[in-house]
Amino acid sequence: MSIEQRTLPNGRWPADWTTDAEIYYAHGQVPPLAQAPNLQWVQTHYAGVDSLVRSEVWQSDILISTASGVHAANMAQYALAQILVWAHRVPNWFKYKQTQAWSDNRWDTFVPQELKGKTLGILGYGSIGRELARLAKPFGLEILVTKQNARQLADTGYIFPGQGDPNGELPDRVYPSEATRSMVAECDFVVITLPLTQRTRYLFDEAMLKAMKPTAFLVNVGRGPIIKEDDLARGLKKGWLAGAGLDVFEQEPLPKESPLWELDNIIMTPHVSGFTPHYDERATDIFAENLRRYLAGEPLLNLVDRDKG
């Protein structure tokens, strides 16, 4: 058995490179099958696999597993930070600091929302959603989640010690993904942690956004195309929802002509919520555990389900 990981020039697999590796650790593109005839398993250095959907490996029966869970701590903290920034009206802090004068009505300008008794909806209950639930529960938030299989609450992915909700005990209610619109209608905060699939692309269109409370705040740390941005911009202007926090976008970097730049009720960052100085160390831990499982003939963690995209 051989294992290979290569640094590819320009992220491309050169036509004159071949490998007899059985296992390939993918930091970028995966090799064409003709150049890797013995390949049995690909472990990715990243969590999202939408970039592989059109690859030869995707169309084969080669095992694909991901680094899902590597970002969970930071992305969950980011989502909670967005919620707290909105609840405490933090943009007003900086706005009035720049004017060098306080508002004449401090109450109307600065009074925050209390999170206790509010409802948090988490779309997708994987590693990020579970860690967010763990962090949010002590604030007194009611936690609602959507899950494709609402009856399977135990976590089957990689779990870092002390993180997440391994047994699915924290949600107050669990909804099947088909009931997403019903769930978001009850929420004061909605956080998207979903992958991009055919089912989730443009899930948040005009109809979904109009189903939200006009006082609700939407956070997206999943994938940009889950939200139809033109509909979101219109909804934020018209008051279908109160605000949004976005770390991902349909096109990245976000074009200068995007109407999102001009909106005051949106907080944006350039796809940084998963940044962590411990990324490589954690990704290595996931691969090491999966390699142990592979050699022992045990099921791999974070195994990609092609049928779900």
SERO-4910 file (N, C-alpha, C, O; in steps of 0.05 Angstrom, whole numbers):
BEGIN
 pado doro    nc1    nc2    nc3   cac1   cac2   cac3    cc1    cc2    cc3    oc1    oc2    oc3
  Met    A     17    -24      0      0      0      0     18     25      0     38     26     14
  Ser    A     10     45    -16     25     70    -16      6     93    -13    -17     93    -22
  Ile    A     16    114      0      1    139      5     16    161     -7     41    163     -6
  Glu    A      1    180    -20     15    202    -32      0    228    -27    -24    229    -27
  Gln    A     16    249    -24      6    277    -23     26    294    -37     50    294    -30
  Arg    A     17    309    -57     35    325    -73     27    354    -72      3    361    -70
  Thr    A     47    371    -75     42    399    -79     41    404   -109     62    401   -122
  Leu    A     19    412   -120     16    414   -148     21    442   -158     11    461   -145
  Pro    A     37    446   -179     41    473   -189     15    484   -200      1    472   -216
  Asn    A      8    509   -191    -17    522   -199    -42    506   -192    -63    510   -203
  Gly    A    -39    487   -173    -62    471   -164    -72    451   -185    -93    440   -181
  Arg    A    -56    446   -206    -64    428   -228    -47    403   -228    -24    404   -221
  Trp    A    -59    381   -236    -45    356   -237    -31    354   -265    -45    353   -285
  Pro    A     -4    355   -266     10    355   -291      5    330   -307      2    308   -296
  Ala    A      4    333   -334     -3    310   -351     19    288   -350     13    265   -356
  Asp    A     43    295   -343     65    275   -343     70    263   -315     89    248   -312
  Trp    A     52    268   -296     55    257   -269     36    233   -267     13    235   -274
  Thr    A     46    211   -256     29    188   -250     36    179   -222     57    186   -211
  Thr    A     19    163   -210     23    152   -184     11    125   -181    -10    119   -193
  Asp    A     24    107   -166     12     81   -160     -1     81   -133     -6     59   -122
  Ala    A     -5    105   -121    -16    107    -94    -44     95    -92    -60     98   -110
  Glu    A    -50     82    -70    -76     72    -63    -93     94    -49   -117     95    -51
  Ile    A    -78    111    -34    -91    133    -19    -79    159    -27    -55    162    -30
  Tyr    A    -96    179    -31    -87    205    -39    -98    226    -21   -122    228    -17
  Tyr    A    -80    242     -9    -89    264      8    -91    289     -9    -70    299    -18
  Ala    A   -115    299    -13   -120    321    -32   -120    348    -19   -137    354     -3
  His    A   -100    364    -25    -98    392    -16   -111    410    -37   -119    433    -31
  Gly    A   -113    400    -61   -125    416    -83   -140    396   -101   -158    382    -92
  Gln    A   -133    395   -127   -146    378   -146   -138    349   -141   -116    343   -130
  Val    A   -155    330   -148   -149    302   -147   -139    293   -174   -146    305   -194
  Pro    A   -123    271   -175   -112    263   -201   -132    250   -219   -152    238   -210
  Pro    A   -129    253   -246   -145    238   -264   -141    208   -260   -119    200   -253
  Leu    A   -162    192   -263   -160    164   -256   -139    149   -274   -127    130   -264
  Ala    A   -136    158   -298   -116    145   -316    -88    148   -305    -70    132   -311
  Gln    A    -83    169   -289    -57    174   -278    -54    164   -249    -33    166   -237
  Ala    A    -76    152   -239    -75    140   -212    -92    115   -212   -113    113   -199
  Pro    A    -83     94   -227    -99     70   -231   -105     54   -206   -124     38   -206
  Asn    A    -89     57   -185    -93     41   -161   -108     55   -139   -111     45   -117
  Leu    A   -118     79   -145   -130     96   -124   -156     83   -113   -173     74   -128
  Gln    A   -157     82    -86   -180     70    -72   -194     90    -54   -218     88    -48
  Trp    A   -179    110    -44   -190    129    -24   -177    156    -27   -152    158    -30
  Val    A   -193    177    -27   -184    204    -27   -193    217     -1   -217    218      5
  Gln    A   -174    228     15   -180    244     39   -174    273     31   -152    279     23
  Thr    A   -194    290     35   -189    318     28   -180    334     52   -185    328     75
  His    A   -165    356     46   -155    374     66   -176    395     74   -171    412     90
  Tyr    A   -200    393     61   -221    413     65   -247    399     70   -249    374     67
  Ala    A   -267    414     78   -293    402     86   -313    401     63   -326    381     59
  Gly    A   -314    423     47   -333    424     25   -323    409      1   -300    410     -5
  Val    A   -341    394    -12   -333    378    -35   -347    386    -61   -347    370    -80
  Asp    A   -361    409    -61   -375    417    -85   -356    420   -109   -365    417   -132
  Ser    A   -331    426   -104   -311    429   -126   -304    402   -139   -293    402   -161
  Leu    A   -311    380   -126   -305    353   -137   -327    341   -153   -324    320   -166
  Val    A   -351    354   -152   -375    341   -163   -371    333   -193   -382    313   -201
  Arg    A   -357    349   -208   -353    343   -237   -328    328   -243   -321    325   -266
  Ser    A   -314    318   -222   -289    304   -227   -293    275   -233   -315    264   -228
  Glu    A   -273    262   -245   -274    234   -250   -277    218   -224   -291    197   -223
  Val    A   -263    227   -204   -264    212   -178   -292    211   -168   -301    191   -156
  Trp    A   -307    233   -171   -335    234   -161   -352    214   -175   -370    202   -163
  Gln    A   -347    210   -201   -363    191   -217   -355    162   -212   -368    144   -222
  Ser    A   -334    158   -197   -324    131   -193   -335    120   -166   -351    133   -153
  Asp    A   -325     96   -158   -333     85   -132   -310     89   -112   -310     76    -91
  Ile    A   -291    106   -118   -269    111    -99   -280    126    -74   -296    144    -77
  Leu    A   -271    118    -51   -280    130    -26   -270    159    -25   -247    164    -31
  Ile    A   -287    177    -16   -279    205    -11   -288    212     17   -311    209     24
  Ser    A   -268    221     33   -274    231     60   -263    259     63   -244    266     49
  Thr    A   -274    274     81   -267    302     83   -255    309    110   -254    293    129
  Ala    A   -247    335    112   -237    345    138   -259    359    153   -254    377    169
  Ser    A   -284    351    149   -306    363    164   -301    362    194   -294    341    205
  Gly    A   -305    384    207   -300    386    236   -276    403    242   -273    413    264
  Val    A   -258    406    222   -233    421    227   -239    450    233   -224    463    247
  His    A   -261    461    221   -267    489    225   -287    494    247   -293    517    253
  Ala    A   -298    473    259   -322    475    275   -320    496    297   -338    512    301
  Ala    A   -298    496    312   -295    514    335   -296    543    326   -312    559    337
  Asn    A   -280    550    306   -279    578    298   -304    587    284   -313    610    288
  Met    A   -316    570    267   -340    578    252   -364    581    271   -380    599    267
  Ala    A   -366    564    291   -387    567    311   -384    592    327   -403    606    332
  Gln    A   -359    598    335   -353    623    349   -360    648    332   -371    667    341
  Tyr    A   -353    646    306   -359    668    288   -389    672    286   -399    695    288
  Ala    A   -405    651    283   -434    653    281   -445    666    306   -463    683    305
  Leu    A   -435    657    330   -445    668    355   -437    698    357   -452    714    367
  Ala    A   -413    704    347   -404    732    348   -423    750    331   -430    772    339
  Gln    A   -431    740    307   -450    755    290   -476    759    305   -487    781    304
  Ile    A   -485    739    319   -510    741    334   -507    763    356   -525    780    360
  Leu    A   -485    761    371   -481    780    393   -477    809    382   -487    828    394
  Val    A   -463    812    360   -459    838    348   -486    850    341   -491    874    345
  Trp    A   -503    834    329   -530    844    322   -547    850    346   -559    871    348
  Ala    A   -547    831    365   -564    834    389   -556    859    405   -573    872    417
  His    A   -530    865    406   -520    888    422   -516    913    405   -505    933    415
  Arg    A   -525    912    380   -525    935    363   -497    948    361   -493    972    361
  Val    A   -477    930    358   -449    939    358   -443    959    335   -427    977    340
  Pro    A   -455    956    311   -449    977    291   -454   1005    301   -441   1024    292
  Asn    A   -474   1008    318   -479   1035    329   -457   1045    347   -452   1069    349
  Trp    A   -443   1027    360   -420   1035    376   -400   1050    359   -390   1072    367
  Phe    A   -393   1038    336   -372   1050    319   -383   1075    304   -368   1094    299
  Lys    A   -409   1074    297   -420   1096    283   -419   1122    299   -411   1143    289
  Tyr    A   -426   1120    325   -427   1144    341   -399   1152    351   -394   1175    357
  Lys    A   -381   1132    353   -353   1139    359   -341   1157    337   -326   1176    343
  Gln    A   -348   1151    312   -338   1167    290   -349   1195    290   -335   1214    281
  Thr    A   -373   1199    300   -385   1226    300   -375   1242    324   -379   1266    325
  Gln    A   -362   1228    344   -352   1242    368   -375   1255    384   -371   1275    397
  Ala    A   -398   1242    382   -421   1252    398   -441   1229    401   -445   1214    382
  Trp    A   -453   1227    425   -473   1206    429   -500   1215    419   -506   1238    415
  Ser    A   -516   1195    414   -544   1200    405   -559   1214    428   -553   1209    451
  Asp    A   -578   1231    420   -595   1244    440   -613   1224    455   -621   1229    478
  Asn    A   -618   1202    442   -635   1181    455   -619   1155    457   -620   1138    440
  Arg    A   -604   1153    479   -586   1130    482   -602   1104    483   -592   1083    474
  Trp    A   -626   1104    495   -642   1079    498   -649   1069    470   -643   1045    464
  Asp    A   -661   1084    453   -669   1075    427   -646   1067    410   -648   1050    392
  Thr    A   -623   1079    414   -599   1074    398   -583   1050    407   -572   1035    390
  Phe    A   -582   1045    433   -564   1025    443   -577   1002    459   -563    983    466
  Val    A   -603   1003    465   -614    981    481   -612    955    465   -620    954    442
  Pro    A   -600    934    478   -596    909    463   -620    890    466   -638    894    482
  Gln    A   -619    869    451   -637    846    455   -623    828    476   -599    825    476
  Glu    A   -639    816    493   -630    795    511   -634    768    497   -655    763    486
  Leu    A   -613    752    496   -615    726    482   -632    706    496   -644    689    483
  Lys    A   -634    708    522   -651    689    537   -679    691    528   -691    712    528
  Gly    A   -691    668    520   -718    668    511   -721    671    481   -743    668    470
  Lys    A   -699    679    467   -700    681    438   -696    653    425   -688    634    439
  Thr    A   -701    651    400   -700    626    386   -678    627    364   -678    644    347
  Leu    A   -660    607    365   -639    604    346   -645    580    328   -650    558    338
  Gly    A   -646    584    302   -649    562    283   -623    556    270   -610    574    259
  Ile    A   -615    531    270   -590    523    257   -596    504    234   -608    483    238
  Leu    A   -589    512    210   -594    496    187   -570    478    181   -549    488    173
  Gly    A   -574    452    186   -552    433    183   -540    427    210   -529    445    223
  Tyr    A   -543    402    219   -533    396    246   -508    378    244   -508    355    254
  Gly    A   -488    388    231   -462    375    230   -444    386    251   -453    395    272
  Ser    A   -418    384    246   -399    392    267   -401    422    275   -399    428    298
  Ile    A   -406    439    255   -408    468    261   -434    474    276   -433    488    296
  Gly    A   -456    463    266   -481    468    279   -482    457    308   -493    470    325
  Arg    A   -469    434    312   -469    423    339   -452    439    358   -459    443    381
  Glu    A   -429    449    349   -413    466    366   -427    493    372   -424    503    394
  Leu    A   -441    503    352   -456    528    356   -478    524    377   -482    541    394
  Ala    A   -491    501    376   -512    495    396   -500    493    424   -512    503    443
  Arg    A   -476    481    426   -463    479    452   -456    506    463   -459    511    487
  Leu    A   -446    524    446   -439    551    455   -463    568    461   -463    584    480
  Ala    A   -485    564    446   -508    581    449   -526    574    472   -540    591    483
  Lys    A   -526    548    479   -545    539    500   -543    554    526   -564    561    537
  Pro    A   -519    560    536   -518    575    562   -529    603    561   -535    615    582
  Phe    A   -533    614    537   -545    641    535   -576    640    539   -589    661    540
  Gly    A   -587    616    541   -616    614    545   -632    614    519   -656    617    520
  Leu    A   -618    610    496   -633    609    471   -647    582    468   -637    561    475
  Glu    A   -671    583    457   -684    559    448   -672    551    421   -669    568    404
  Ile    A   -664    526    418   -649    517    395   -666    499    378   -675    477    386
  Leu    A   -671    507    353   -684    491    333   -664    484    311   -647    500    304
  Val    A   -665    460    300   -646    452    279   -661    437    257   -682    425    261
  Thr    A   -650    439    233   -658    422    211   -637    401    207   -613    406    209
  Lys    A   -647    377    200   -628    355    195   -641    337    173   -665    332    175
  Gln    A   -625    329    154   -636    314    132   -650    288    142   -672    281    133
  Asn    A   -637    275    161   -650    252    174   -655    260    203   -638    258    220
  Ala    A   -679    270    208   -685    281    234   -686    260    256   -687    267    280
  Arg    A   -687    235    249   -688    213    269   -660    204    277   -657    191    297
  Gln    A   -640    211    262   -612    203    268   -597    227    279   -586    243    265
  Leu    A   -598    230    306   -586    253    319   -557    249    328   -543    269    332
  Ala    A   -548    224    330   -520    220    338   -501    229    316   -508    227    292
  Asp    A   -479    240    324   -459    251    305   -442    228    294   -431    212    310
  Thr    A   -441    225    268   -426    203    255   -400    214    243   -385    198    231
  Gly    A   -394    239    247   -369    251    236   -347    252    257   -350    241    279
  Tyr    A   -325    264    250   -303    267    269   -310    287    290   -320    309    284
  Ile    A   -304    280    315   -311    298    338   -285    304    353   -272    286    363
  Phe    A   -279    329    356   -256    337    372   -265    337    401   -287    344    408
  Pro    A   -247    328    419   -255    326    448   -266    352    459   -254    373    455
  Gly    A   -288    349    473   -300    373    486   -317    390    468   -328    410    478
  Gln    A   -319    384    443   -334    400    425   -361    387    417   -364    363    419
  Gly    A   -379    404    408   -403    394    395   -424    382    413   -424    386    437
  Asp    A   -441    366    400   -464    353    414   -465    325    403   -483    319    387
  Pro    A   -447    307    411   -444    280    399   -470    264    398   -474    250    378
  Asn    A   -487    267    418   -511    250    419   -536    265    410   -558    254    412
  Gly    A   -533    290    402   -557    305    392   -576    312    414   -600    310    411
  Glu    A   -566    320    438   -583    325    461   -591    354    465   -609    360    480
  Leu    A   -578    372    450   -582    401    456   -606    414    442   -618    432    454
  Pro    A   -614    405    418   -637    419    405   -663    415    421   -668    393    431
  Asp    A   -678    436    422   -705    434    433   -725    422    414   -743    408    422
  Arg    A   -720    426    388   -736    413    367   -719    408    343   -701    424    336
  Val    A   -725    386    329   -710    379    304   -730    377    282   -751    363    284
  Tyr    A   -724    390    259   -742    390    236   -728    376    213   -704    378    210
  Pro    A   -743    361    197   -732    351    172   -726    374    153   -739    395    156
  Ser    A   -707    371    135   -700    393    118   -723    403    101   -724    426     93
  Glu    A   -743    386     96   -766    394     81   -783    415     96   -799    429     83
  Ala    A   -779    417    122   -795    436    138   -779    461    145   -785    475    165
  Thr    A   -759    467    129   -742    490    135   -758    516    137   -753    532    155
  Arg    A   -776    520    119   -791    545    119   -808    548    144   -811    570    155
  Ser    A   -820    526    153   -835    527    178   -817    534    202   -826    548    220
  Met    A   -793    523    201   -775    528    224   -765    557    225   -766    570    246
  Val    A   -757    568    202   -745    595    202   -766    616    210   -759    637    220
  Ala    A   -792    609    205   -813    628    213   -815    632    243   -826    652    252
  Glu    A   -803    614    258   -804    616    288   -779    628    300   -778    633    324
  Cys    A   -759    634    283   -732    640    294   -727    670    295   -735    685    277
  Asp    A   -712    678    315   -702    705    317   -674    707    305   -666    729    295
  Phe    A   -660    685    304   -633    684    291   -633    658    275   -641    636    285
  Val    A   -623    659    250   -621    635    233   -592    634    224   -581    653    213
  Val    A   -579    611    228   -552    607    219   -551    584    199   -560    561    205
  Ile    A   -540    589    176   -537    569    155   -509    556    157   -489    570    154
  Thr    A   -508    530    161   -483    515    162   -483    493    141   -467    474    142
  Leu    A   -501    495    121   -505    474    102   -483    473     80   -471    493     75
  Pro    A   -479    449     68   -462    447     45   -478    456     20   -502    458     21
  Leu    A   -464    461     -1   -477    468    -27   -483    443    -42   -465    429    -50
  Thr    A   -509    438    -47   -518    415    -63   -540    425    -81   -547    449    -80
  Gln    A   -550    407    -98   -572    415   -116   -596    423    -99   -612    440   -108
  Arg    A   -600    411    -76   -623    417    -59   -620    443    -44   -640    457    -39
  Thr    A   -595    451    -38   -591    475    -22   -585    500    -38   -587    522    -27
  Arg    A   -579    497    -64   -573    520    -80   -598    538    -81   -620    530    -89
  Tyr    A   -594    563    -74   -616    583    -73   -639    575    -56   -662    582    -61
  Leu    A   -632    560    -35   -653    553    -15   -666    578     -3   -690    579      1
  Phe    A   -649    598      2   -659    623     13   -664    642    -10   -648    659    -18
  Asp    A   -688    639    -22   -698    657    -43   -719    676    -31   -721    677     -6
  Glu    A   -733    689    -47   -753    709    -38   -773    696    -19   -779    707      2
  Ala    A   -783    672    -26   -803    659    -10   -793    652     18   -807    656     38
  Met    A   -768    641     19   -757    634     45   -751    658     62   -756    658     86
  Leu    A   -741    679     50   -734    704     64   -760    717     75   -760    728     97
  Lys    A   -781    716     59   -807    727     68   -819    711     91   -836    721    106
  Ala    A   -811    686     93   -821    669    115   -809    676    142   -820    669    163
  Met    A   -786    690    142   -773    698    166   -788    720    181   -803    735    168
  Lys    A   -783    723    206   -793    746    221   -781    771    211   -757    771    204
  Pro    A   -795    793    210   -783    819    201   -762    829    221   -747    847    215
  Thr    A   -761    817    245   -742    825    265   -718    805    266   -700    808    283
  Ala    A   -717    786    248   -697    764    250   -671    772    236   -671    789    219
  Phe    A   -650    758    244   -623    762    233   -613    736    221   -615    715    234
  Leu    A   -602    737    197   -593    713    182   -563    713    180   -551    733    173
  Val    A   -550    690    187   -521    687    185   -516    664    166   -528    643    168
  Asn    A   -497    668    147   -489    647    129   -459    641    131   -443    658    124
  Val    A   -452    617    141   -425    608    142   -422    582    125   -402    569    126
  Gly    A   -443    576    110   -443    552     93   -429    557     67   -405    557     65
  Arg    A   -446    561     46   -436    568     20   -453    591      9   -477    593     14
  Gly    A   -440    609     -6   -453    633    -16   -478    628    -32   -499    640    -27
  Pro    A   -478    609    -52   -501    606    -69   -525    593    -55   -546    589    -68
  Ile    A   -524    587    -29   -548    578    -15   -568    601    -13   -592    597    -11
  Ile    A   -557    626    -14   -574    650    -13   -575    663    -40   -553    667    -52
  Lys    A   -598    670    -50   -600    685    -75   -596    715    -67   -614    727    -55
  Glu    A   -573    725    -73   -564    751    -62   -582    774    -71   -586    793    -56
  Asp    A   -592    774    -96   -609    795   -105   -635    796    -87   -645    817    -80
  Asp    A   -645    772    -81   -669    771    -64   -663    780    -36   -679    793    -23
  Leu    A   -639    773    -26   -631    782      1   -629    812      2   -638    825     21
  Ala    A   -615    824    -18   -612    853    -18   -639    867    -18   -644    887     -4
  Arg    A   -658    856    -34   -684    868    -36   -699    864     -9   -713    882      0
  Gly    A   -696    841      3   -709    835     28   -699    853     51   -715    861     68
  Leu    A   -673    858     51   -662    875     72   -671    904     69   -674    919     88
  Lys    A   -676    913     44   -686    940     39   -715    942     46   -724    962     57
  Lys    A   -730    921     41   -759    922     45   -768    912     72   -792    915     79
  Gly    A   -749    902     88   -757    894    115   -768    866    118   -783    861    137
  Trp    A   -763    848     99   -771    821    102   -757    808    126   -768    791    140
  Leu    A   -732    817    131   -717    809    155   -701    834    164   -699    853    149
  Ala    A   -691    833    188   -679    857    199   -650    861    191   -640    883    188
  Gly    A   -635    839    188   -607    841    182   -595    815    174   -607    794    176
  Ala    A   -569    816    165   -555    792    157   -526    794    163   -515    816    164
  Gly    A   -513    771    168   -484    769    171   -474    748    152   -481    725    154
  Leu    A   -457    756    133   -448    739    112   -418    736    112   -403    756    113
  Asp    A   -408    711    111   -380    705    108   -374    693     81   -351    690     73
  Val    A   -395    685     66   -393    672     40   -412    684     20   -433    695     28
  Phe    A   -405    683     -6   -420    697    -26   -422    681    -52   -407    662    -56
  Glu    A   -441    688    -68   -444    674    -94   -419    676   -110   -410    656   -122
  Gln    A   -407    699   -111   -381    703   -125   -361    715   -105   -366    734    -91
  Glu    A   -338    702   -104   -317    711    -86   -291    717   -101   -282    700   -117
  Pro    A   -279    740    -96   -287    761    -77   -313    775    -87   -319    775   -111
  Leu    A   -328    786    -68   -353    799    -74   -348    823    -93   -332    840    -87
  Pro    A   -361    823   -116   -357    845   -136   -364    872   -124   -382    875   -108
  Lys    A   -349    893   -133   -354    920   -124   -382    929   -130   -393    946   -116
  Glu    A   -394    919   -152   -421    928   -160   -443    914   -144   -467    920   -149
  Ser    A   -436    896   -126   -457    882   -111   -473    902    -94   -461    919    -80
  Pro    A   -499    900    -94   -516    918    -77   -512    913    -47   -520    930    -31
  Leu    A   -500    890    -40   -496    885    -11   -477    905      2   -481    911     26
  Trp    A   -458    915    -13   -439    935     -1   -453    959     10   -444    972     29
  Glu    A   -476    967     -2   -489    992      4   -508    990     28   -518   1011     37
  Leu    A   -513    966     38   -533    963     59   -522    966     87   -500    955     93
  Asp    A   -535    981    104   -526    986    131   -533    963    150   -520    959    170
  Asn    A   -553    947    142   -562    925    160   -550    898    152   -564    877    153
  Ile    A   -525    899    144   -511    874    137   -482    876    147   -470    897    145
  Ile    A   -472    855    159   -445    853    169   -431    832    152   -439    809    152
  Met    A   -409    839    138   -396    821    119   -367    817    125   -353    835    135
  Thr    A   -357    793    120   -328    787    122   -321    770     97   -338    757     85
  Pro    A   -295    769     90   -286    757     65   -279    727     67   -256    719     63
  His    A   -299    710     75   -295    681     77   -272    674     96   -253    661     88
  Val    A   -274    683    120   -253    680    140   -263    665    165   -247    660    184
  Ser    A   -288    657    166   -298    646    191   -285    620    199   -284    613    223
  Gly    A   -274    605    180   -261    580    186   -231    582    191   -218    562    196
  Phe    A   -220    606    190   -192    609    195   -184    601    223   -197    608    242
  Thr    A   -163    585    225   -153    577    251   -123    570    248   -115    558    228
  Pro    A   -107    578    268    -78    571    266    -73    541    271    -51    532    267
  His    A    -94    526    278    -91    498    284   -102    480    261   -106    456    265
  Tyr    A   -106    492    237   -120    478    216   -104    452    208   -116    430    208
  Asp    A    -79    455    202    -63    432    192    -62    410    213    -64    386    207
  Glu    A    -58    418    238    -57    399    260    -83    383    263    -83    359    266
  Arg    A   -105    397    261   -131    384    264   -137    366    240   -148    344    242
  Ala    A   -131    376    216   -135    360    192   -119    335    192   -128    313    184
  Thr    A    -94    337    203    -77    313    206    -89    293    225    -88    269    220
  Asp    A   -101    303    247   -114    285    266   -136    269    253   -140    245    258
  Ile    A   -152    283    237   -175    270    223   -164    248    204   -174    226    204
  Phe    A   -143    256    189   -132    236    170   -120    212    184   -124    189    176
  Ala    A   -106    217    206    -94    195    221   -115    176    232   -111    151    230
  Glu    A   -137    186    242   -159    168    251   -171    153    228   -177    129    231
  Asn    A   -175    166    205   -186    153    182   -167    132    171   -176    111    162
  Leu    A   -141    138    172   -122    118    162   -122     93    180   -121     71    170
  Arg    A   -124     97    206   -127     75    224   -151     58    217   -150     33    216
  Arg    A   -174     72    212   -198     58    205   -196     43    178   -205     20    176
  Tyr    A   -184     56    159   -180     44    133   -164     18    135   -172     -2    123
  Leu    A   -142     19    149   -125     -5    152   -139    -27    168   -134    -50    164
  Ala    A   -157    -19    186   -171    -39    202   -197    -48    189   -211    -65    200
  Gly    A   -203    -37    166   -228    -45    152   -253    -34    165   -275    -45    162
  Glu    A   -250    -12    180   -273      1    193   -284     23    176   -270     34    159
  Pro    A   -310     31    180   -321     53    165   -306     79    170   -298     85    192
  Leu    A   -302     94    149   -288    120    151   -306    141    162   -331    141    158
  Leu    A   -295    160    176   -309    184    185   -311    204    163   -293    205    146
  Asn    A   -331    220    163   -335    242    143   -336    231    115   -326    245     96
  Leu    A   -346    208    111   -348    196     84   -369    210     68   -392    214     78
  Val    A   -362    218     44   -381    233     27   -403    215     16   -398    193      7
  Asp    A   -427    225     18   -450    211      7   -456    224    -20   -468    246    -21
  Arg    A   -448    211    -42   -452    223    -68   -481    228    -75   -487    247    -89
  Asp    A   -499    210    -66   -527    213    -72   -538    240    -61   -557    250    -73
  Lys    A   -527    250    -40   -536    275    -28   -520    299    -40   -527    322    -34
  Gly    A   -501    294    -56   -486    315    -69   -464    327    -51   -450    345    -59
***
